[in-house]
Amino acid sequence: MKTISSKTSFWIVAWVLTVSLWSSTAPSIEFPVYALQWHLSKAVTTGIFSIYPIVLILVLFLLGNISDYIGRRNTLITGLLFLLIGALVFATAQNVFWLFAGRVFQGLGVGLTAGSGAAALVEFNPSPNKKLPGSINTITQAVGLFLATIVGAALIKYAPSPLYFSYWVLAVLVLASIILCLFLPKGTTTQAAVKPAFKLQGVKVPKGLWGVYLLAGLAIGTGFANGALLLSLGAQIARDVIGTQDILVIGTVLSISYLLASVSATIAGRLKPVISIRIGMASIAVATVLLISAAVNHSFLLFMSSSVLGGLAYGFSASGAIGLAAINSPVQNRVQFLSAVLVAAYLFQGTSAYGGGVASSTLGFSSAIWLMAIIIGILALVTLLFTARKGKEAEAIPAKPAKA
């Protein structure tokens, strides 16, 4: 098969990551429909959401280094195959157990594409700008979230079979992505040092990089936690504040924040990672205050302000965190180190999503918003303080080989 350029490979990987996030986020906009038609509680719907990051974390822990052995291309294709199965499970789901099964396959799929895709972006980077992979990685996440929300909402409202049609569309897109991956180079830079046999090494934080890891993990984790609050409970929040059952209106409102995340990630690519993290954390702290105020006053303006600021914050925090990790990651441990950062991201995401659902069922919806927003706001302030202590030190560490 004809060899393609690094630039083309870079954008194929970016597309794969976009489709991966689109696939994993697609059920979120469907949750209100499932809840209505299948009479599901908030704890069940957020449980369905949360099983995905749990599986994803397990994959990153157990197989965080697999692409160093079988190649980035093969790992991406394997992940996409799991996502294809997941889409087909959702497209034919008969009850809630099918939804849990579909989320398991999505967790397996994104677990394989996330770490290997992040590393592939670094290796195929066609620009001398070392921060580009971090910002593009975040943009792919934001665009995937945006498409899942707005396209999903439109298909639910206008297409036949609102619970199923969007997944058939996704299945076609995932299949097209698998075909595109066949054109990627087979090898990786890390495979140059011929490794004997696959060993379960999972994620790894090299010696001397724990300060970088803690800062990157806290930053991306807080950004994901804030995003998960909107993903898991956002439709309910929007309905409560806006007072509409129109899924397209709700989807449009929520998708704006995800679209803005891609804008802020683009801006973050021109800033130092720690500066991006600081902007993101300050924005999240303010966004949580606005969210509480919106819930208390049933104010659409305050809710939109919180959503917009939260979207911008997501782009700055995630891009800064991934950029910081990518710049400092040693070549031989790159995918494992990036996977370790993603473990923190999805651990925070799963905890936030499920915690919000449980709190909503036990304490009531308004109290749950208060509780989750306060916790996330405190995390943002703690991370902001951490950048003051470790920021310069983290950005001063060179990307050189390091022992585990």
N, C-alpha and C positions, 0 to 999 in steps of 0.2 A: 504494500500500500504506500502511496506517495507520502513522503515526509512533509509536514506542514511547518510553518515558521513558529518561533516562540510566541510571537504576538498573537497569531491565530489560536495557538494552544491556550494562551492566557485567557482569551475571551470565550473559548469553549468551556473552560473550567468555570469561569464566572457565570456563564449561562447555566451550567449544571448546578451550581450552588443556588442560583435563583430558583430553579425548578424544584430543588430539594426543599427549600424553605416554603415555597408555594404549596408543595404537597403536604408538608407537615402542619401547615397552618390552616389548610382548607377546612378541616372539621370545625374550627373555632367559630366561623360565621354560621355554621349549620346547627350549633348547639341549641339556640332558641327553638329551632324547628323540631329537632329531636325531642327536646324537653316538652314541647307542646303536644306533638303527635304520639310520643311514646310515654308521656307522663313521668319524666325523669326529674329528680331533685337536683339542686345546685351541687350538692356533694358528689352525686354520680357524674354529672357532666364535667366538673373540674377533675374528678378522678380519672375520667377518660382522657382528659387533656394531660394529666400529670403522669400517666403510665409511660407516655412517650419519652420525656426526659430521663426517667428512671432507666429505661432500656438503653437509651442513648449513652448514658453515663457508664453503664456496664460494658457496652461495646468499646467505648474509649479506654476504659481501664484494662480490659482483657485484650483488645486488638488495636490499641493505640499506635502500634508500630508496624502493623501488617503491611502497609504500603511500601515500607522499606524493603520488603522481601518479594512481594508479588508485583510491585510497581504501582504508581499513582493511577495509571489508566485502568488496570484491572480492578483496583479497589473501588474506583469511581463507578465502573460498570456494575460491579457486584452490589454496591449500595443502591444504584438506580434500579436494579432488578428487584430488590426488596421493596423499594418505593412503588414499583409497578404492581407487585403483588398486593401491597397495602391499598393502592387505589382501586384495584379490582375487588378487594374484600369490602371496602366501603361502598362500591358501586352495586354490590349485590347483597348488602347487609339486611338481615331479617330481624335482628333484635340487638339489644345492648351488648351482648357478648361478642358479636361480630365487630362492634365498634372498638372494644378493647383489643381484639385480635388485630384489627387494622392499625391501631396505634402502636402495637408491638412491632409490626413490620416497618412502620414509618420510623420508629426509633432505631431499628437495625439499619435502615437505609441511610438516614442522616448521620448516624454514628460513624458509618464508613466514609461518607462523602465529606463530612465537615472537616475532620483533621487532615485527611489526605488532600482535600481541595485547598485548604489554607496553605499547606506546604507547597502544593503545585503552583499556586499563584506566585509564591516567593521565587520558585525555581524558573518559572516561565516569564517572570517580570521583564517586559521589553523596555522598561524605562530605567534610567539611572537613579530615579527617585525610589529609595528603599521603603518609603512610607506608602507607596501606591498600593501594594497588595493588601495592606490593612484597611485602607479606605475602600477599596473595591470589594473586599470581603464583606464589609459592613453595608455597602450599597446593595450588594446582591441580596443580603438578608432583608433590607428595607423594601426593595422592589418585590421580593417574593411575598412578604407580608402584605404589601399594597395590592398586588394582583390577586392574592388569595381572598382578600377582603372585598374589593370592589367587583372583581369578575365573579367571585362566588356569590355575592349578594345579587348581582344582575341575573345570574343563571337561576338562582333560587326563585326570583320573582317572575322571570319571563320564560324560562325554558321548561319543557315538560319534565315531570318527575323531579321535583326540587331536592329530594334527598339523595338522588343518585346521578343525575346528568353531569354535574360538575366533575365528578370523579372519572367519568368516561373521557371527558375532555383532558383531564390530568393524565390519564393512562396513555393517551396519544402523545402528549408532550413529553412524558418520561421516555416512551419508546423512541421518539425522535432524538432525545438526548443521548440515549444509549448508542444510537447509530453515529452521532457526532463524536462520541468518545472513542470510537474505533479508529479515528484519524489521529488521536494523540500519540506522542512518542511512547514506546514501551518502557524504556529505562527511566531511572531517577539518578540524581547526583549522589544520593546516599548509597546506591547500589554499586557504585564504583569500587567500594572497599569490600568486595565480595563476601557476603555473610554466609556461613555454613548452613545452618538450618534455622527454621523459625522458632523463636522463643517468646513466651508470653512475658513481655516486658512492660506492656501497657504504656501509661503516661510516665513521664520522667521530668523532674526538675533538677537540672545539673547543679553541681556544687557552685556556690557563689551567686546563684541567680534567684535565691528565695525572695529577696527584696523585690525584684522585678515581678516575680510570680504573684506575690501577695498583692502588690499594687494593681497589676493587670487583672488578677482574679476578682478582686473587690470591685474594680471599676466596671468590668464587663458583667459581673454578677449582679450588681445593683441596677445597671441598665436593663438587663434581662428581667430582673424581678419587677421593675416598674412596667416593662412591656407586657409581662405575663399577667399583671393585674388587669390590664385592658383587654388582653386576648381572652382570658377566662371569664371575666365579669363585665367586660366593656359593653357588650350588647345589652346586658341588663341595666348597667349604669345609664347608657344612652336612652333606653326606653323609659327609665324612671325620670330622667331629667328632661328629655325632649317631649315625652308623652306621646310617642308614636309606636305603632307595631310594624310600620313599613320597613322591611328588612333592607331595602335599597338605600333608604335615608340613613338608617343606622350604619350600614356598611360604608357609605360615603363619608359620614362623620368620622368613623374610626380610621378609614384608609388615609385620610389627610395627614394624620400623625406619622404613618409609615412612609408616606411619600416625602414628607419633610425630613425624615431620618436620612434619606439618600442625599438630600441637599446638604445637611450638616456634615455627613460623612465625606462629601466632596470637599467641603471647606476644611475639614479636619486633616485631609491629606496634605494640606499646605502648612499645617502647624506642627509644632513639636508634640509628640504623643502626650506628654504630661500636661501641656497646656490644654489639649483637647479633653483630657480626663477632668481637669479642673472645671472647665466650662460645662461639661456634661453633668458633673455632680452638683454644681451650684444650680443648674437648671432643674434637675430632678427634685432637689430640696424645695424649690419654689413651686414646682408642678404639683407636688403632693399637698401643699397648703391650698392651692387652687382647687384640687380635686375634692378635698374635704369641704371647702366652702361651697362648691357646686352641689355636692350631695345634700348639704344642710339647707341651702337656699333654693334648690331646684333651679339653678341658673344655667341656661344653655350657654351664655357668654363665658361664664367661669369654666364650664366643662370643656368648651372648645379651647379656651386659653390653656388649660391644663393639658389637653390632648396635644395641642400644637407644641407646647414647651417640652412635653414628654417625648414627642417624636424627635425634636431637635436634639434633646439630651441623649437619646438612644444612639443617634449617629455619632455624636462627639465621644461618648464614653466607650462604645464598642470599638470604634475606629482607633481611638487612642490606645486602648488596651491591646488590641491585636497588633497594632503598629509597634508598640513597645516590645511585645513578645517577639515579633518577627525580626526586629532589628537586633535583638540581643540573643536570639536562638543560635546555638552552635549547629553547624551543618549536619553532623552525625546524629543529633538528637532533636532536629527541627520539628518533625511531625509529632514526636512524643511531647515536646514542650508546648507546642500549640494545642495539642489535644488536652494537656493538663489545664490550660487556660479555659478551654471550652468546657471541660468538666465543671469548673467553677460556675461558668455561665449557666449551664443547664441544671446544675444543682440548685442554684438560686431561683431559676425559672420554675422548676417543678415545685419547690417549696412554696413559692409565692402563689402559684396557681391553686395548688391543693389547699394551702392554708387559707386562702381567700374563700374557697368553696365551703370548707368546714366551718370557718368563722361565720359565713353568711347563713349557714343552716342552723348553727347553734346560738349565735348572738343576735342574728338579725342583719339584714342587708346594710343598713346605715352604720351599725357598729363595726361591721366587717370592713367597710371602706375606711373608717376612722383608724382601726387597728393596723391594717395593712399599710395605709399611707404613712402613718407615724413610724412604723418599723423601717420602711423603705427610705423615708426622709432621714432617719438617724443613720442608716447605712451610708447614705450619700454624704452626710456631714463627716462621718468617721473617715471615709475614703478621701474626702477633701483635705482633712487634717493630715492624713498619711502622705499625701503628695507633698505637703510642706516639709515633712521630715525625710522622705525617701526619694522625692522627685528627681533632684539633681544627681543623686547617687545612682538611681536606676538608669537614667539616660547617659551616664558616663561609662557604663559597662560595655565593652566592645563585644561584637559578635565573634567570638573565637572558640575553638574547641575547648570543651570543659569536661572534666571527669564527673561521673555521677556520684 
